[in-house]
Amino acid sequence: MTKLNEEFAFLVLAIVAEIPRGKVATYGQIAELAGYPRNSRLVGKVLRRGEYYGRYPCQRVVNAQGSCAKNWPQQPALLQAEGVVFRENGSVDLRQCRWNGDR
């Protein structure tokens, strides 16, 4: 990984670490807070390798519709255990649970 990629990864993970229990953020929101608003997919790539860097609450990041990661079946249960509210369609209720990004 290049130095720039390492810096971006640690920036993303530092932001994710700030998301409180019971709240979620979207990939795009994390990218915007990091100063790279067009890089939500890159945020996803960082989070898929999050365990490489340590323990971070990566379960608190969902897509723009509030859907959990398709390849992570444990994510909804982890979020529910933190008090995150889900809608009938199975997505996170972003109106209630979206983190406002206060840092």
Secondary structure, DSSP 8 states (H G I E B T S, - for coil): --HHHHHHHHHHHHHHHTS-TT-BEEHHHHHHHTT-TT-HHHHHHHHHTGGGT----GGGEE-TTS---TT-TTHHHHHHHTT--B-TTSSB-HHHHB-----
